[in-house]
Amino acid sequence: MKRKKMKKMGEFLVGLEVSFVRNNIKVKGEIIKALDRSAIIEISQADADKIESLSTLTVVHHRNYEIITNQVHKKVT
């Protein structure tokens, strides 16, 4: 039952803009996938360079980010 509940919560979180601190630098990004205890967040290349990350994707525990806006950013294809 917990997995079913998390799946619904994960669907709600995807697309939200969030901020978090990595290497003492505040970073903004968008949740692209929510997991049980963390989320995969896509950040800009500029922010990836600032925090010395090789990727624009990073994993952040749910308690370590703040939701910036409740508006979901859906990508238009």
N, C-alpha and C positions, 0 to 999 in steps of 0.2 A: 504494500500500500504506500510506503514511503516513496518508492521510485515513481509511482504514478503521480503523486503529489508534486514531486520535484520536477517531473516532466512538464506539468502545467506551469509551474513557477518558472522553469527555464524558458518556456515559450514567451512568457511575459517579459523576461529580462532581455532577451535578444533584441538588439537594436537600440538599447538605451545608451545614452552618453554618460560616461562616468569619469571620475578623476581618482588618482591614487598617487602615492609617493613611492618613488624607487630611487635609491642612491641619493636621498635628500633632495630630489627634484620632483616637483609636481607635474604629473603627466595626465593628459586627457586622451580618451579613446572611446571606442564603441564595443559593446559586448556582442560577440558573434556566436558564442556558444556558452551555455550555462551548464556546469557540471554539478555534482552533489555538493561539494564544498568550495568550489572555485569557479571562475569564469575565464574563458579565453577572450582576450581583449585585443582589438586591432588599434594600434597607435600610428601616428604619422611617422614618416621616415626621419623628420627633423627631431621628434621626441626620441625615437630609437637611437639616433646618434648621440643625443644629450645624455642618455642613460647608458650608453655604450653597449647597446644590444645589437646583435647581428640580424635580428628579425623584427618585423613590425607587429608580430604576434607575441603576446605574453600571457602568462597565467597569473591570476590574482585571486587570493582567497576572498570570499564574499565579505568578510568583516573588514577587509583592507581597502575597499573602494567606497566612494560616495556617488550617488546618482546625481548628476548635474541637472538633468531635465527628464520629465516623464514622457516627453514626446519621443516616439520611436522613429528612428531614421531608416526608412525602407529604401533600399537601392532600386532604382528604376532600371529595368533591362530592356 
